[in-house]
Amino acid sequence: MSKHPLLPTLNEISLFESLKNEFGTPSYIYFGDRIKSNLSRLNKAITSHFHTSHVCYALKANTNPHLISFMKQHLPTLGGDCSSPGELFAAQSSGIDLKECIYTGNYESTDDLIAAMDSGSTINLDDQSSLDRLLKIGTPNKISFRVNPGFGKGRFSQITTAGDKAKFGIPKESIVDAYRAAQKSGINQFGLQCMAGSGVLDQTYFDTLITAILEIARNIELELDFQFEFISMGGGFGIPYHDEDPELDIDALFKSISNIFYSYYPDRKKAPALWIEPGKYIIGDAGVLLASVTGIKKSYKTFIGTDAGMETLMRPALYNAYQRIYKIGEVEAKLSQTVDITGRICENTDRLAVDRLFPFVKENDLLAVMDVGAYGFSMSHQFNNRPRPAEILMEGFIPRLIRRRETIKDLFKTCEI
Ligand SMILES: Cc1ncc(COP(=O)(O)O)c(C=O)c1O
């Protein structure tokens, strides 16, 4: 249970006023020091407990190339987890060697598979039918399959990505057949991948998950007489979104799963490498959405309207997700009213917060929506023809514009007018 690590910064009203004056609102602000400390903590935990490991940053969380190259500078071994040709492009333009990437598609088109093949990344297939499509293009040396172990766990049902309702992965009952088909086609190096859900804060769950993956891995190895080069347990390492949420003890987590891992592969030097694909854990709590209050309405409920809405940040409307929101300069202010915080979109689901206790605010006050570094900008869109916001990276207290705000003209630049 903890207050947000960036909370003290939110009282620096002059900093946020100057960001507003220079770059406008709404804007995504990323704090570089937090990205660095998240990366260091995670990398230290995995490398202290695993003989061989590889961290693939899940680009879907945030594909700003400047942010990714900032991560890469801090952790030069960083690879990428890409799920589309666009994400491969972002990884490459950020200085990530695509050979250090895993490409996990689902229901991939032939064009997707051609892009994945050309990239040289490790192709992680979601189904045996994907293998059939891939083999029409060529035969890679190495692949992995994504297994669905029959259960998953996520912060919300919508981000639980395994189990009998999930659209992802190959059921564990059919996975041996998939590898057998791959072996027959001439592929001779293999990994096994599983991504069972996002935003998990229950440490013991990761023990359960790795045990299930290892049981499946050993069974495939015994049936088909090969050894995996790597096992990827995906991402899913959660961050607190509420003050009451626990924080993952990431060192204890990796210590515990390494004990399980090496009980299946006692010779550490010859064991498969452990790969992970974290998104949220690296960038989630390093991002703040800065928004201005545009209007206040007392209706059947009290609404605080801002220039950021569901088009700027989808998570609340999409998953009913909770994001902490503070008034800049007054983070400890008395919570004097119950409000909904909304944007300017013509949809009634356009809410950043519902029935939230909030301090008194007036038009033009600045608000900070927390924990938006992951799945914030990357899920933003242009509904109602609202241009997408600017992105700014703070290195210490020095701001750098890393994506300019879109203009209305940008929205129409691909149209014949
Ligand atoms: C295949 C895969 N890997 C990694 C991730 C990253 O998950 P997270 O941001 O929870 O770490 C996702 C997210 O959905 C994913 O689908």
The ligand as an ORCA input file, in Angstrom:
! r2SCAN-3c Opt
* xyz 0 1
  C       1.859    -11.047    -25.841
  C       1.934     -9.976    -24.807
  N       3.099     -9.786    -24.144
  C       3.229     -8.813    -23.225
  C       2.188     -7.966    -22.906
  C       2.417     -6.878    -21.886
  O       1.626     -6.943    -20.783
  P       1.836     -5.978    -19.553
  O       1.782     -4.585    -20.039
  O       0.739     -6.328    -18.631
  O       3.182     -6.290    -18.971
  C       0.948     -8.143    -23.536
  C      -0.196     -7.288    -23.186
  O      -1.323     -7.491    -23.510
  C       0.826     -9.163    -24.515
  O      -0.332     -9.364    -25.176
*
